Amino acid sequence: MSPTSSLASEPVSPSAPVVSSQRLSAADCGQFQITGFELPSDQEHRLRTMGLYEGQSLEVLRRSDPVIFKVAGARMALARAIAGGVHVASANGG
């Protein structure tokens, strides 16, 4: 038996739990955590200087244009087009 054939039959366990992610622009009001960015590097850099980063908790207050949310005690607003490049997951696990 070759080394590769034995690997194919072994079950693969995920190293991290699967998290359902959505775009901030599509998120309903509620608690979320940032899971990543899909933006041009200059826009991502600007958001990071504003205190937005992976793992940061935020609360969506109004799903409009701009999207209004609260992060680290401050209210912020992002144009819907930019908010579409911020990926979030429910902080409640659902």
PyMOL commands that place a pseudoatom at each C-alpha (Angstrom):
pseudoatom trace, name=CA, resn=MET, resi=1, chain=A, elem=C, hetatm=0, pos=[0.000, 0.000, 0.000]
pseudoatom trace, name=CA, resn=SER, resi=2, chain=A, elem=C, hetatm=0, pos=[1.392, 3.420, -0.934]
pseudoatom trace, name=CA, resn=PRO, resi=3, chain=A, elem=C, hetatm=0, pos=[1.628, 6.250, 1.639]
pseudoatom trace, name=CA, resn=THR, resi=4, chain=A, elem=C, hetatm=0, pos=[-0.901, 8.387, -0.230]
pseudoatom trace, name=CA, resn=SER, resi=5, chain=A, elem=C, hetatm=0, pos=[-3.596, 5.706, -0.343]
pseudoatom trace, name=CA, resn=SER, resi=6, chain=A, elem=C, hetatm=0, pos=[-3.663, 5.390, 3.459]
pseudoatom trace, name=CA, resn=LEU, resi=7, chain=A, elem=C, hetatm=0, pos=[-4.114, 9.155, 3.825]
pseudoatom trace, name=CA, resn=ALA, resi=8, chain=A, elem=C, hetatm=0, pos=[-7.129, 9.205, 1.537]
pseudoatom trace, name=CA, resn=SER, resi=9, chain=A, elem=C, hetatm=0, pos=[-9.091, 6.829, 3.771]
pseudoatom trace, name=CA, resn=GLU, resi=10, chain=A, elem=C, hetatm=0, pos=[-8.507, 8.758, 6.999]
pseudoatom trace, name=CA, resn=PRO, resi=11, chain=A, elem=C, hetatm=0, pos=[-11.222, 11.227, 8.043]
pseudoatom trace, name=CA, resn=VAL, resi=12, chain=A, elem=C, hetatm=0, pos=[-10.221, 14.867, 7.976]
pseudoatom trace, name=CA, resn=SER, resi=13, chain=A, elem=C, hetatm=0, pos=[-11.217, 16.933, 10.983]
pseudoatom trace, name=CA, resn=PRO, resi=14, chain=A, elem=C, hetatm=0, pos=[-11.458, 20.703, 10.624]
pseudoatom trace, name=CA, resn=SER, resi=15, chain=A, elem=C, hetatm=0, pos=[-8.923, 22.709, 12.596]
pseudoatom trace, name=CA, resn=ALA, resi=16, chain=A, elem=C, hetatm=0, pos=[-11.417, 25.474, 13.386]
pseudoatom trace, name=CA, resn=PRO, resi=17, chain=A, elem=C, hetatm=0, pos=[-15.195, 25.592, 13.625]
pseudoatom trace, name=CA, resn=VAL, resi=18, chain=A, elem=C, hetatm=0, pos=[-17.007, 26.689, 10.473]
pseudoatom trace, name=CA, resn=VAL, resi=19, chain=A, elem=C, hetatm=0, pos=[-18.328, 30.224, 10.912]
pseudoatom trace, name=CA, resn=SER, resi=20, chain=A, elem=C, hetatm=0, pos=[-21.139, 31.543, 8.766]
pseudoatom trace, name=CA, resn=SER, resi=21, chain=A, elem=C, hetatm=0, pos=[-19.982, 34.902, 7.467]
pseudoatom trace, name=CA, resn=GLN, resi=22, chain=A, elem=C, hetatm=0, pos=[-21.902, 37.663, 5.727]
pseudoatom trace, name=CA, resn=ARG, resi=23, chain=A, elem=C, hetatm=0, pos=[-21.219, 41.153, 4.470]
pseudoatom trace, name=CA, resn=LEU, resi=24, chain=A, elem=C, hetatm=0, pos=[-21.685, 44.010, 6.934]
pseudoatom trace, name=CA, resn=SER, resi=25, chain=A, elem=C, hetatm=0, pos=[-23.901, 45.739, 4.367]
pseudoatom trace, name=CA, resn=ALA, resi=26, chain=A, elem=C, hetatm=0, pos=[-26.337, 42.786, 4.510]
pseudoatom trace, name=CA, resn=ALA, resi=27, chain=A, elem=C, hetatm=0, pos=[-26.265, 42.230, 8.291]
pseudoatom trace, name=CA, resn=ASP, resi=28, chain=A, elem=C, hetatm=0, pos=[-29.419, 42.817, 10.300]
pseudoatom trace, name=CA, resn=CYS, resi=29, chain=A, elem=C, hetatm=0, pos=[-29.285, 44.891, 13.473]
pseudoatom trace, name=CA, resn=GLY, resi=30, chain=A, elem=C, hetatm=0, pos=[-27.464, 43.016, 16.235]
pseudoatom trace, name=CA, resn=GLN, resi=31, chain=A, elem=C, hetatm=0, pos=[-24.084, 41.909, 17.575]
pseudoatom trace, name=CA, resn=PHE, resi=32, chain=A, elem=C, hetatm=0, pos=[-21.339, 40.730, 15.209]
pseudoatom trace, name=CA, resn=GLN, resi=33, chain=A, elem=C, hetatm=0, pos=[-17.614, 40.088, 15.006]
pseudoatom trace, name=CA, resn=ILE, resi=34, chain=A, elem=C, hetatm=0, pos=[-15.465, 41.075, 12.049]
pseudoatom trace, name=CA, resn=THR, resi=35, chain=A, elem=C, hetatm=0, pos=[-14.142, 37.989, 10.275]
pseudoatom trace, name=CA, resn=GLY, resi=36, chain=A, elem=C, hetatm=0, pos=[-12.249, 39.628, 7.418]
pseudoatom trace, name=CA, resn=PHE, resi=37, chain=A, elem=C, hetatm=0, pos=[-12.004, 42.214, 4.677]
pseudoatom trace, name=CA, resn=GLU, resi=38, chain=A, elem=C, hetatm=0, pos=[-12.421, 42.090, 0.913]
pseudoatom trace, name=CA, resn=LEU, resi=39, chain=A, elem=C, hetatm=0, pos=[-11.404, 45.637, 0.017]
pseudoatom trace, name=CA, resn=PRO, resi=40, chain=A, elem=C, hetatm=0, pos=[-8.635, 47.471, -1.816]
pseudoatom trace, name=CA, resn=SER, resi=41, chain=A, elem=C, hetatm=0, pos=[-5.594, 47.704, 0.455]
pseudoatom trace, name=CA, resn=ASP, resi=42, chain=A, elem=C, hetatm=0, pos=[-5.934, 51.474, 0.988]
pseudoatom trace, name=CA, resn=GLN, resi=43, chain=A, elem=C, hetatm=0, pos=[-9.544, 51.128, 2.176]
pseudoatom trace, name=CA, resn=GLU, resi=44, chain=A, elem=C, hetatm=0, pos=[-8.685, 48.177, 4.418]
pseudoatom trace, name=CA, resn=HIS, resi=45, chain=A, elem=C, hetatm=0, pos=[-5.777, 50.137, 5.899]
pseudoatom trace, name=CA, resn=ARG, resi=46, chain=A, elem=C, hetatm=0, pos=[-8.072, 53.100, 6.613]
pseudoatom trace, name=CA, resn=LEU, resi=47, chain=A, elem=C, hetatm=0, pos=[-10.601, 50.874, 8.411]
pseudoatom trace, name=CA, resn=ARG, resi=48, chain=A, elem=C, hetatm=0, pos=[-7.826, 49.308, 10.474]
pseudoatom trace, name=CA, resn=THR, resi=49, chain=A, elem=C, hetatm=0, pos=[-6.612, 52.780, 11.534]
pseudoatom trace, name=CA, resn=MET, resi=50, chain=A, elem=C, hetatm=0, pos=[-10.193, 53.452, 12.644]
pseudoatom trace, name=CA, resn=GLY, resi=51, chain=A, elem=C, hetatm=0, pos=[-9.997, 50.407, 14.948]
pseudoatom trace, name=CA, resn=LEU, resi=52, chain=A, elem=C, hetatm=0, pos=[-11.718, 47.806, 12.786]
pseudoatom trace, name=CA, resn=TYR, resi=53, chain=A, elem=C, hetatm=0, pos=[-9.912, 44.466, 12.629]
pseudoatom trace, name=CA, resn=GLU, resi=54, chain=A, elem=C, hetatm=0, pos=[-10.617, 40.726, 12.641]
pseudoatom trace, name=CA, resn=GLY, resi=55, chain=A, elem=C, hetatm=0, pos=[-12.187, 39.635, 15.906]
pseudoatom trace, name=CA, resn=GLN, resi=56, chain=A, elem=C, hetatm=0, pos=[-13.459, 43.147, 16.735]
pseudoatom trace, name=CA, resn=SER, resi=57, chain=A, elem=C, hetatm=0, pos=[-17.012, 43.152, 18.104]
pseudoatom trace, name=CA, resn=LEU, resi=58, chain=A, elem=C, hetatm=0, pos=[-19.547, 45.581, 16.719]
pseudoatom trace, name=CA, resn=GLU, resi=59, chain=A, elem=C, hetatm=0, pos=[-23.262, 46.256, 16.913]
pseudoatom trace, name=CA, resn=VAL, resi=60, chain=A, elem=C, hetatm=0, pos=[-25.200, 47.112, 13.765]
pseudoatom trace, name=CA, resn=LEU, resi=61, chain=A, elem=C, hetatm=0, pos=[-27.605, 49.925, 14.666]
pseudoatom trace, name=CA, resn=ARG, resi=62, chain=A, elem=C, hetatm=0, pos=[-29.088, 50.760, 11.275]
pseudoatom trace, name=CA, resn=ARG, resi=63, chain=A, elem=C, hetatm=0, pos=[-28.918, 48.928, 7.979]
pseudoatom trace, name=CA, resn=SER, resi=64, chain=A, elem=C, hetatm=0, pos=[-29.071, 51.834, 5.593]
pseudoatom trace, name=CA, resn=ASP, resi=65, chain=A, elem=C, hetatm=0, pos=[-26.724, 53.789, 3.354]
pseudoatom trace, name=CA, resn=PRO, resi=66, chain=A, elem=C, hetatm=0, pos=[-24.535, 54.512, 5.199]
pseudoatom trace, name=CA, resn=VAL, resi=67, chain=A, elem=C, hetatm=0, pos=[-24.535, 51.448, 7.492]
pseudoatom trace, name=CA, resn=ILE, resi=68, chain=A, elem=C, hetatm=0, pos=[-24.444, 52.705, 11.088]
pseudoatom trace, name=CA, resn=PHE, resi=69, chain=A, elem=C, hetatm=0, pos=[-22.815, 50.610, 13.782]
pseudoatom trace, name=CA, resn=LYS, resi=70, chain=A, elem=C, hetatm=0, pos=[-21.252, 50.913, 17.219]
pseudoatom trace, name=CA, resn=VAL, resi=71, chain=A, elem=C, hetatm=0, pos=[-17.716, 49.697, 17.876]
pseudoatom trace, name=CA, resn=ALA, resi=72, chain=A, elem=C, hetatm=0, pos=[-15.604, 50.216, 21.020]
pseudoatom trace, name=CA, resn=GLY, resi=73, chain=A, elem=C, hetatm=0, pos=[-18.201, 52.657, 22.380]
pseudoatom trace, name=CA, resn=ALA, resi=74, chain=A, elem=C, hetatm=0, pos=[-18.202, 54.878, 19.272]
pseudoatom trace, name=CA, resn=ARG, resi=75, chain=A, elem=C, hetatm=0, pos=[-20.867, 55.170, 16.577]
pseudoatom trace, name=CA, resn=MET, resi=76, chain=A, elem=C, hetatm=0, pos=[-19.502, 54.874, 13.049]
pseudoatom trace, name=CA, resn=ALA, resi=77, chain=A, elem=C, hetatm=0, pos=[-20.960, 54.934, 9.575]
pseudoatom trace, name=CA, resn=LEU, resi=78, chain=A, elem=C, hetatm=0, pos=[-19.662, 53.291, 6.399]
pseudoatom trace, name=CA, resn=ALA, resi=79, chain=A, elem=C, hetatm=0, pos=[-20.953, 53.737, 2.879]
pseudoatom trace, name=CA, resn=ARG, resi=80, chain=A, elem=C, hetatm=0, pos=[-22.872, 50.622, 1.867]
pseudoatom trace, name=CA, resn=ALA, resi=81, chain=A, elem=C, hetatm=0, pos=[-20.323, 49.919, -0.902]
pseudoatom trace, name=CA, resn=ILE, resi=82, chain=A, elem=C, hetatm=0, pos=[-17.443, 49.841, 1.606]
pseudoatom trace, name=CA, resn=ALA, resi=83, chain=A, elem=C, hetatm=0, pos=[-19.474, 47.933, 4.225]
pseudoatom trace, name=CA, resn=GLY, resi=84, chain=A, elem=C, hetatm=0, pos=[-19.969, 45.270, 1.554]
pseudoatom trace, name=CA, resn=GLY, resi=85, chain=A, elem=C, hetatm=0, pos=[-16.249, 44.522, 1.798]
pseudoatom trace, name=CA, resn=VAL, resi=86, chain=A, elem=C, hetatm=0, pos=[-16.334, 43.891, 5.554]
pseudoatom trace, name=CA, resn=HIS, resi=87, chain=A, elem=C, hetatm=0, pos=[-17.223, 40.308, 6.511]
pseudoatom trace, name=CA, resn=VAL, resi=88, chain=A, elem=C, hetatm=0, pos=[-18.912, 39.641, 9.848]
pseudoatom trace, name=CA, resn=ALA, resi=89, chain=A, elem=C, hetatm=0, pos=[-20.325, 36.688, 11.764]
pseudoatom trace, name=CA, resn=SER, resi=90, chain=A, elem=C, hetatm=0, pos=[-23.012, 36.718, 14.415]
pseudoatom trace, name=CA, resn=ALA, resi=91, chain=A, elem=C, hetatm=0, pos=[-21.505, 37.145, 17.872]
pseudoatom trace, name=CA, resn=ASN, resi=92, chain=A, elem=C, hetatm=0, pos=[-24.332, 34.959, 19.207]
pseudoatom trace, name=CA, resn=GLY, resi=93, chain=A, elem=C, hetatm=0, pos=[-23.182, 31.973, 17.185]
pseudoatom trace, name=CA, resn=GLY, resi=94, chain=A, elem=C, hetatm=0, pos=[-26.323, 31.868, 15.089]
for i in range(1, 94): cmd.bond("trace and resi %d" % i, "trace and resi %d" % (i + 1))
show_as sticks, trace
zoom trace
